[in-house]
Amino acid sequence: MTTERRPLPDLFACSPDRVSIYEVSPRDGLQNESVVIPLHGKRRLIDALVAAGLRRIEITSFVSPKWVPQLADAEELARDTKPPEGVTFSALCPNSKGLERALATGLGEIAVFMSASETHNQKNVNKSIDRTLGVFSEIVPPAIEAGLKVRGYVSTVWGCPYEGPVSPEASLRIAKKLIELGCYQISLGDTIGVGTPRQTRDIVQRFLGEMPVERFALHMHDTRGTALANVLVGLELGVRDFDASVGGVGGCPYAPGAAGNVATEDLVFMMQGMGVETGVDLDKLIEAGNVAEQVIGRPLPGKVHKSGAFKLRPA
């Protein structure tokens, strides 16, 4: 007796042929380091990321140096480090003062940030969610009028270190408000790295029911080793934009225990093996990961910059 073999389903039949990577290591990565990285080290890292082919790079944050001393050189870095043609440099702006500082440097894009959970938002930006949205109504439209693009971050979408699980409806409400204000894209963050594939599927499907897929990105931290698994779920559902940090460097000062973002080189290696274009040179990206280790002065958790590239033939 023979058993008929049924073909396995193509889990990635709906995957895009190309994705865009938004690199956050110079900001999200370095802000969480215990030491202040010298300006020349930051420039060296940014140059290595550009050389690898990354075209969207968040280089700093215009927060008060009192709260994030690691990024106290934001003006000088943004003013003197200009992107080559085809590359966009951006920076976080928490308030109107931050916007003024950004405009003075000539940046073409900024990002605003808040949390889906009330407690984390209070600890992160010292405001309620509603008050934060009010502040952004005074930042986003003027920034757009001045010719800047504005991206939005919603943190703790998968879970909060203080409140636990977060309702997808809370995240969706905030994301829709930010889009109404004029943000071109919303980055959904698993800030503490608690997301699992089924949860990611549910969140992404909920967002897809309310907005086009190009209006949001996934920002997955790898605290519990599930970042790439969650990225795969997003990819299967058609997500085209992913945040990443070379070497896996990063974390959140107001999220105890949060590890860094998914490592950019690990993400690119996986995408290349699946035949998904990223526009990034993996060998040069591995070099950028090594530069990040040298600049920061400690081993970083990313896998591929340690083990090296293996030339996979896409399936």
Secondary structure as UniProt FT lines:
FT   TURN            11..14
FT   STRAND          20..23
FT   HELIX           25..29
FT   HELIX           30..32
FT   HELIX           39..51
FT   TURN            52..53
FT   STRAND          56..61
FT   TURN            65..67
FT   HELIX           69..71
FT   TURN            72..73
FT   HELIX           74..80
FT   TURN            85..86
FT   STRAND          88..92
FT   HELIX           96..105
FT   STRAND          109..115
FT   HELIX           118..125
FT   HELIX           129..136
FT   TURN            137..139
FT   HELIX           140..145
FT   TURN            146..147
FT   STRAND          149..155
FT   TURN            161..163
FT   HELIX           168..181
FT   STRAND          185..190
FT   TURN            191..192
FT   HELIX           197..208
FT   TURN            209..210
FT   HELIX           213..215
FT   STRAND          216..221
FT   TURN            223..224
FT   HELIX           227..236
FT   TURN            237..238
FT   STRAND          241..245
FT   HELIX           246..248
FT   TURN            253..254
FT   TURN            256..257
FT   HELIX           264..273
FT   TURN            274..275
FT   HELIX           282..296
FT   HELIX           304..307
//
